[in-house]
Amino acid sequence: MAKNVKVYSTPTCPYCKMLKNFLQEKNIPFTDYDVSTDRNALIEMKQKSGQLAVPVIDIDGKIIIGFDKEVIFKELGL
């Protein structure tokens, strides 16, 4: 079953780049929100995660803070 994956990131965050590369390698479609330029996405991310650190991943409403491959694998069913 396809998952709805949102990534909240900034262009200068190395973990954000690693996360997006990982998702692309696994052919997981995702929507990327640059919270450094998109104020609404920043507000949404803060409401969901309670913090301002990136990356934040939203997989069908499950919030994962940081690039935690094990948790991401589990949530994506990989």
C-alpha distances in whole Angstrom, upper triangle without the diagonal:
4,6,10,12,16,19,22,25,28,30,32,30,29,26,25,25,24,21,20,21,19,16,17,18,15,13,11,12,14,17,20,23,26,28,31,32,29,31,28,26,28,29,25,24,28,27,23,25,28,30,30,29,26,24,22,18,16,12,11,15,15,18,19,23,24,22,21,19,19,18,15,14,14,12,9,9,11
4,7,9,13,16,19,22,25,26,29,27,27,24,22,22,22,18,17,19,17,13,15,16,13,11,9,9,11,13,17,19,23,25,28,28,26,28,25,22,25,26,22,22,25,24,21,23,26,27,28,27,24,21,19,15,14,10,10,13,14,17,18,21,22,20,20,18,19,17,14,14,14,11,9,10,12
4,6,10,13,16,19,22,24,26,24,24,21,19,20,20,16,15,17,15,12,14,16,13,12,8,8,9,11,14,17,20,22,25,25,23,25,22,19,22,23,19,18,21,21,18,19,23,24,24,23,20,18,16,12,10,7,6,10,11,13,14,17,19,17,17,16,17,14,12,12,12,9,7,9,12
4,7,10,13,16,20,22,24,22,23,20,18,19,19,15,14,17,16,12,14,17,15,13,9,8,7,8,12,14,17,18,22,22,20,21,19,16,18,19,16,15,19,18,15,17,20,21,21,21,18,16,14,10,8,6,5,8,10,12,13,16,18,17,18,17,18,16,13,14,14,11,10,13,15
4,7,10,13,16,18,21,19,19,16,14,15,15,12,11,14,13,10,12,15,13,12,8,7,5,6,9,11,14,16,19,20,17,19,17,14,16,18,14,13,17,17,14,15,18,19,19,18,15,13,11,7,6,5,7,9,9,10,11,13,14,14,15,14,16,14,10,12,13,10,9,13,14
4,7,10,13,15,18,16,17,15,12,14,15,11,10,14,14,11,13,16,15,14,11,9,6,5,6,7,11,12,15,16,14,16,14,10,12,14,11,10,14,14,12,13,16,16,16,15,12,10,8,6,5,7,9,9,10,10,10,12,13,13,15,15,17,15,12,15,16,13,12,16,17
4,6,10,12,14,12,14,11,8,11,12,9,8,12,12,10,12,15,15,15,12,10,7,6,5,6,8,10,13,14,13,15,14,10,11,14,12,9,13,14,12,12,15,14,13,12,9,7,6,5,6,9,12,12,12,10,10,10,10,11,13,14,17,15,12,15,17,14,14,17,18
4,7,10,12,11,13,11,8,11,13,10,10,14,15,13,15,18,18,18,15,14,10,9,6,5,6,6,10,11,10,11,11,7,8,11,9,7,10,12,11,10,13,12,10,9,7,6,5,6,8,11,14,13,13,11,11,10,10,11,14,16,19,17,14,18,19,17,17,21,21
4,7,9,7,10,9,6,8,11,9,9,13,14,13,15,18,19,19,16,15,12,10,7,6,5,6,8,10,10,12,13,10,9,13,12,10,12,15,14,13,15,13,10,9,5,5,7,9,12,15,17,17,16,14,13,11,10,11,14,16,19,18,16,19,21,19,19,23,23
4,6,6,9,10,7,9,12,12,11,14,16,16,17,20,21,21,19,18,15,13,9,8,5,6,6,8,10,12,14,11,10,14,14,12,14,17,17,16,17,14,11,10,7,8,10,13,15,18,21,20,20,17,16,14,12,13,17,19,22,21,19,22,24,23,23,26,26
4,6,8,10,8,8,11,12,11,13,16,16,16,19,21,21,20,19,16,14,11,10,7,9,8,10,12,15,17,14,14,18,18,16,18,21,20,19,21,18,15,13,10,11,13,15,18,21,24,23,23,20,19,17,15,15,19,20,24,23,21,23,26,25,24,27,27
4,6,9,8,8,11,13,13,14,17,18,18,20,22,23,22,21,19,18,14,13,10,11,9,12,15,17,19,17,15,19,20,17,19,22,22,20,21,18,14,12,10,11,14,17,20,23,26,25,24,21,19,17,14,15,19,20,24,23,22,24,27,26,26,29,28
4,6,5,7,9,10,11,13,14,16,17,19,20,21,20,20,17,17,13,13,11,11,11,14,15,17,19,16,15,18,19,16,17,20,19,17,19,15,13,10,7,8,11,14,17,20,23,23,21,18,16,13,11,11,15,17,20,20,18,21,24,23,23,26,25
4,5,5,6,9,10,11,12,14,15,16,19,20,19,20,18,18,15,15,14,15,14,17,19,21,22,19,18,22,22,18,20,23,22,19,21,18,16,12,10,9,13,15,18,20,24,24,22,19,17,14,11,10,14,15,18,19,17,20,22,22,22,25,23
4,5,5,6,9,10,10,12,14,15,16,18,17,18,16,16,14,14,14,14,15,18,19,21,22,18,17,20,20,16,18,21,19,17,19,16,14,11,8,7,10,12,15,17,21,21,19,16,13,11,7,6,10,11,15,15,14,16,19,18,18,21,20
4,5,5,6,9,10,11,12,14,15,17,15,15,13,13,10,11,10,11,12,15,16,18,19,15,15,18,17,14,16,19,17,16,18,16,13,11,7,5,9,10,13,15,19,19,17,15,12,11,8,7,11,12,16,16,13,16,19,18,18,21,20
4,5,5,6,8,10,11,12,14,15,15,15,13,14,11,13,12,14,14,16,18,20,21,18,18,21,20,17,20,23,21,19,22,19,17,14,11,9,12,13,16,17,21,21,20,18,16,14,11,10,13,13,17,17,15,17,20,19,19,22,20
4,6,5,6,9,10,10,12,14,14,15,14,15,13,15,15,17,18,20,21,23,24,20,20,23,22,19,21,24,22,20,22,20,18,15,12,10,13,13,16,17,21,21,20,18,15,14,10,8,11,10,14,15,13,14,18,18,17,19,18
4,5,5,6,9,10,11,12,11,12,11,12,11,13,14,15,17,19,19,21,21,18,18,21,19,16,19,21,18,17,20,18,17,14,11,8,10,9,12,13,17,18,16,14,11,11,9,6,9,8,12,12,10,12,15,14,13,16,15
4,5,5,6,9,10,10,9,10,8,10,8,11,12,15,16,18,18,20,21,17,18,21,19,17,20,22,19,19,22,20,18,16,12,10,11,10,13,14,17,18,17,16,14,14,12,10,12,12,15,15,12,14,17,16,14,17,16
4,6,5,6,9,10,10,11,11,13,12,15,15,18,19,21,21,24,24,21,21,25,23,20,23,26,23,22,25,23,22,19,15,13,15,14,16,16,20,21,20,19,17,17,14,11,14,12,16,16,13,14,18,17,15,18,16
4,5,5,6,9,9,11,11,14,13,16,17,20,21,23,23,26,25,22,22,25,23,21,23,25,22,21,24,23,22,19,16,13,14,13,15,15,18,20,18,17,15,15,13,10,11,9,12,13,10,11,14,14,12,15,12
4,5,5,6,5,7,8,11,11,14,16,19,21,22,21,24,23,20,21,24,21,19,22,24,21,20,24,23,22,19,16,13,13,11,13,12,15,17,16,16,14,15,14,11,12,10,13,13,10,10,13,13,10,13,11
4,5,5,6,7,9,11,12,15,17,20,22,22,22,25,25,21,23,26,23,21,25,26,24,23,27,26,24,22,18,15,16,14,16,15,18,20,20,19,18,19,17,14,16,14,16,17,13,13,17,16,13,16,14
4,5,8,10,12,15,15,19,20,23,25,26,26,29,28,25,26,29,27,24,28,29,26,26,29,28,27,24,20,18,19,16,18,17,20,22,21,21,19,20,18,15,16,13,16,17,14,13,16,17,14,15,13
4,5,9,11,15,16,19,21,24,26,27,26,29,28,25,26,29,26,24,27,28,25,25,28,27,27,24,21,18,18,15,17,15,17,20,19,19,18,19,18,15,15,12,14,15,11,10,13,14,10,12,9
4,6,9,13,14,18,20,23,25,26,25,28,27,24,26,28,25,24,27,28,25,25,29,28,27,25,22,19,19,16,17,15,17,20,19,20,19,21,20,17,18,15,17,17,14,13,16,15,11,13,11
4,6,10,12,16,18,21,23,24,23,25,24,21,23,25,22,20,24,24,21,22,25,25,24,23,19,16,16,13,13,11,13,16,16,17,16,18,17,15,16,13,15,15,11,11,13,12,9,11,10
4,7,10,13,16,19,22,22,20,23,21,18,21,23,20,19,23,23,20,21,25,25,24,22,19,16,16,13,12,11,13,15,16,17,17,19,18,16,18,16,18,17,13,14,16,14,11,14,14
4,6,10,13,15,18,18,17,19,18,15,17,19,16,15,19,20,17,18,21,21,20,19,16,13,12,10,10,9,11,13,14,14,14,16,16,15,16,16,18,16,13,14,16,14,12,15,15
4,7,10,12,15,15,13,16,14,11,14,16,14,13,17,18,16,17,20,20,18,18,15,13,12,10,10,11,12,14,15,14,15,16,16,16,18,18,20,19,15,17,19,16,15,18,19
4,6,9,12,12,11,14,13,10,12,15,13,12,15,17,15,16,19,18,16,15,12,10,10,9,11,12,14,15,16,15,14,15,14,14,17,18,20,19,16,18,20,18,17,20,21
4,6,9,9,7,10,10,6,8,11,10,9,13,14,14,14,17,15,13,13,11,10,10,10,11,14,16,15,16,15,15,15,15,16,18,20,22,21,18,21,22,20,19,23,23
4,5,6,6,9,10,7,8,12,12,11,13,16,15,15,17,15,12,12,10,10,11,12,14,17,19,19,19,17,17,15,15,16,19,21,24,22,20,23,25,22,22,26,26
4,5,5,6,8,6,5,9,9,8,10,13,13,13,14,12,9,10,9,10,10,12,14,17,19,18,19,16,16,14,15,16,20,22,24,23,21,24,25,23,23,27,27
4,6,7,10,9,8,11,13,12,13,16,17,16,17,14,11,11,10,12,13,16,18,21,23,22,22,19,19,17,16,18,22,24,27,25,23,27,28,26,26,30,30
4,6,9,9,8,12,13,13,14,17,18,18,19,17,14,15,14,15,16,18,19,22,24,23,24,21,21,20,20,21,25,26,29,28,25,29,30,28,28,32,32
4,6,5,6,9,10,11,12,14,15,16,17,16,13,15,14,14,14,16,17,20,21,20,21,19,20,19,19,21,24,26,29,26,24,27,29,26,26,30,30
4,5,5,6,9,10,11,12,14,15,15,14,12,14,14,15,15,17,17,21,22,20,21,19,20,19,20,22,25,27,30,27,25,29,30,27,27,31,32
4,5,5,6,9,10,11,12,14,15,14,13,16,15,16,15,16,15,19,19,17,19,17,19,18,20,22,25,27,29,26,24,28,28,25,26,29,31
4,5,5,6,8,10,10,12,13,13,11,13,12,12,11,12,12,15,16,15,16,14,16,15,17,19,21,23,25,23,21,24,25,22,22,26,27
4,5,5,6,9,10,10,11,10,8,10,10,11,10,13,13,17,18,16,17,14,15,14,15,18,21,23,25,23,21,25,26,23,24,27,28
4,5,5,6,9,10,10,10,9,12,13,14,12,14,14,18,18,16,17,15,16,15,17,20,22,25,27,24,23,26,27,24,25,28,30
4,5,5,6,9,10,10,10,13,13,13,11,12,11,14,15,12,14,12,14,14,16,19,21,23,25,21,20,24,24,21,22,25,27
4,5,5,6,8,8,8,9,9,10,7,9,9,13,14,12,12,9,11,10,13,15,17,20,21,18,17,21,21,18,20,23,25
4,5,5,5,5,6,9,10,11,9,12,12,16,17,14,14,11,13,11,14,17,19,22,23,20,20,23,23,21,23,26,27
4,6,6,8,10,12,13,14,11,13,12,15,16,12,13,11,13,13,16,19,20,23,24,21,20,24,23,20,22,26,28
4,6,8,10,12,12,12,9,10,9,12,12,9,9,7,10,10,14,16,17,20,21,17,17,20,20,17,19,22,24
4,5,8,9,10,10,7,9,9,13,14,11,10,7,8,7,11,14,15,18,19,16,16,19,19,16,19,22,23
4,7,9,11,13,10,13,13,16,17,14,13,10,11,10,13,17,18,21,22,19,19,23,22,20,22,25,27
4,6,9,11,9,13,14,17,19,16,15,12,12,9,11,15,17,20,21,19,19,23,23,21,23,26,27
4,7,9,9,13,14,18,20,18,17,13,13,10,11,15,17,20,22,20,20,23,24,22,24,27,28
4,6,7,11,14,17,20,18,16,13,11,8,8,11,14,17,19,18,17,21,22,20,22,25,26
3,5,9,12,15,18,17,15,12,10,7,6,9,12,15,17,16,15,18,20,18,19,23,23
4,6,10,13,16,15,14,11,8,6,5,7,10,12,15,14,12,16,17,16,17,20,20
4,7,10,13,12,10,7,6,5,6,8,10,13,15,12,11,15,16,14,15,18,19
4,6,10,9,8,6,5,6,8,8,10,11,13,11,9,12,13,11,11,15,16
4,6,6,5,5,6,9,11,12,13,14,15,12,10,13,13,10,11,14,16
4,5,5,7,8,11,13,13,13,13,14,11,8,11,11,7,8,11,13
4,6,8,11,14,16,17,16,17,17,13,12,14,13,9,9,12,15
4,6,9,13,15,16,16,17,17,14,13,15,14,10,12,15,17
4,7,10,13,14,13,14,14,10,10,13,11,8,10,13,16
4,7,10,11,11,13,14,10,10,13,13,10,12,15,17
4,6,8,8,10,11,8,8,11,11,9,12,15,16
4,7,8,11,12,10,10,14,14,13,15,18,19
4,6,9,11,10,10,13,15,14,15,18,18
4,6,9,9,8,11,13,13,14,16,16
4,6,6,6,9,10,11,12,14,14
4,6,5,6,9,10,10,12,10
4,5,5,6,9,10,11,10
4,5,5,6,9,10,10
4,5,5,6,8,9
4,6,5,6,5
4,5,5,6
4,5,8
4,6
4
